[in-house]
Structures are given as structure tokens and as C-alpha cells.
Amino acid sequence: MTIVKVTRKYQITIPESVRQMAGLRVGDKVLVEYDERDAVIKIRVLRPVKRTRFKLGRKLTAEEIERAIEEGLSGCVDLRR
């Protein structure tokens, strides 16, 4: 556990040990939320999802369309949690 200081611009530095454990890299995006029940700030790393690419000019099968929809939905973030 490490204590960090909030700057006057409300910024904090994530300690190196935490960055390594979370696998954070420069340019990564994180979701920051406040959990009222536990009174804690949660930070979740958002990982980009590999998208399936389709070649233009050919017809897609129903299975390909359904698989692409499932992949897209699995990459969505539920902000209600």
C-alpha cells in the first residue's frame, strides 16, 4: 500500500509497483469510478479489443455477422456497476 498526494489540479501519480501489477502502459485508458457503498475510488484499465475485419466486396454469412456483433458487445463497458 502506498500513499500518494493529490495535486492542486486533482492529479495523482500511480506508483510503479501498482502500474506493473496492472500492466499499465503509456497511452492506456482507465475508467475511474466512485463506489459509494464501499467509499472507495476504483480504477479499471480499459484494454482495446481486437476487431474482426472483413474484406469489402464479398457477402457475409449470418454466422460472421453474429460473431462480429458478439465481439463488439463483449468490448462494451458497463458503466452502471
N, C-alpha and C positions, 0 to 999 in steps of 0.2 A: 504494500500500500504506500502511495506517495501523495504528499500534499502539494498542490500547485496553486499559484496565485492568479487571480482574475485581474487582468489589466484594466485601465480606465476605458478601453474600447470593448470591454467584456470578452476578451480573448483569453484562451488558456493554451498551454503547451502540453501536449500528450507526452508523457515520459517515454523514453526509448524502450524500456522493458515492456510497457503496455503496447507500443506500436509494433514491436516484434511479435508479441503473443497474438495480436490481432491481424498481423500480416499487412499492416497499413503501408501504403507507398505514396509518394508524392503524386498528387492529382486524383487520388481516390476520393469518392464522395461518401459522406456519412449521414445517417439520419439521426437527428438529435430530438429526443422527446422527454417530457417530464412525466413521471409516474406518480400521480397524486396519492395513490393508495400506499405506496412504499416510501414516498417523499424522496425519490432519487431521480437523477438525470441519467438517461440511458443513451448510449451512442452505439449505433449499429453500422457496420461497414456495408455499403451497397456495392455489390460486385456486378460488373457488366455481364449480360447474358449473351452467349454466342447465338447469333441469329442464323437460321437456315436461309440460304439464298437459292432462288430459283432462276433458271435460265429463261430469259424472255423469248417469246415466240413459240412456246410449247404449252400444251394443255396440262393442267394439274389434275391429279386424281383426288378423289374425295378424301382418301387416307392422308395424302400430303397436306391438304388444306386443314384437316382436323389436327394433325401433328403440329403444324405451324401455329394454330390457334392455342393449343395446349402449351407450347413453348412460350408463347407470348404471355399467357396468363400466369405461368409459373414464375416469370420475371417481374410480375407486378408486386408492389409493396403495399401491404395493408396498413394504412395509417391509423386505423381505429384501435389497434392493440395498444 
